Amino acid sequence: MEAEKRECVSYKQRCAVRTLRFSANWTYRQIAEEQKLSLSTVFDICQAPSTPKKPKGRPFSLDTPTRRRLVATATMSAAYRRMPLREVAAACGVQACEKTLRKAFRMEGYSRRVARKKPFLDERKRGLRLDFAQAHQHWTKDDWRRVIWTDECYVWLSGHSSRAWVTRRPGEEFHDDCLLPKFAKQDMIMVWGGILGGRKCEAVLWDKDNWGTITSNISKKVPCVRYSSVAS
């Protein structure tokens, strides 16, 4: 059932309705019969403020099509996501200050955030990870407790680590264009460790010159690794 259309009431008729109500003290029904209006329309006119409220402040300078064009440009590739908002606006031919641009992107659900750093994965490595996940998706907790889980911490000996900012929505932190790839470096020290079921191994200072890179045969390279119970 379609909604009933609202009656079109002129400004002169609205004034007459309010005068009959507040000056002559007519009832809503009398006014409705006199002005040929519905009872609900008369009630709404009398309840509305006599002077309509004016919107506060100036209207926003960037309309919806312009905002969507800015977002489409900022998210078209990884390079554009890392581009400052002023440069994105310049590429679109839009002149606006930094504050206005931030508000425009926020209205569309986007903001500037620090890029997550993840190891670089080419198509071959992505395929291998997908194959592994599909092959082990039915494993139980007991199956996984027989797997050694390892992790490492790097200490950089030179250079510096800087943060990269990208334009994205909440939840897009692992989008390919929002990630900052990491590549292997030589000027670093690595501390390695692992867990197996309810046990943990001693921390190992990795000697890359003598042991090479980490592989699945780590026990052969580091025979001194011992596992102890994990404190509950």
Secondary structure, 3 states (H helix, E strand, C coil): CCCCCCCCCCHHHHHHHHHHHHCCCCCHHHHHHHHCCCHHHHHHHHHCCCCCCCCCCCCCCCCHHHHHHHHHHHCCCHHHHCCCHHHHHHHHCCCCCHHHHHHHHHHCCCEEEECEEEECCCHHHHHHHHHHHHHCCCCCHHHHCCCEEEEEEEEECCCCCCCCEEEECCCCCCCHHHEEEECCCCCEEEEEEEEECCEEECCEEECHHHHCCCCCCHHHHCCCCCEEECCC
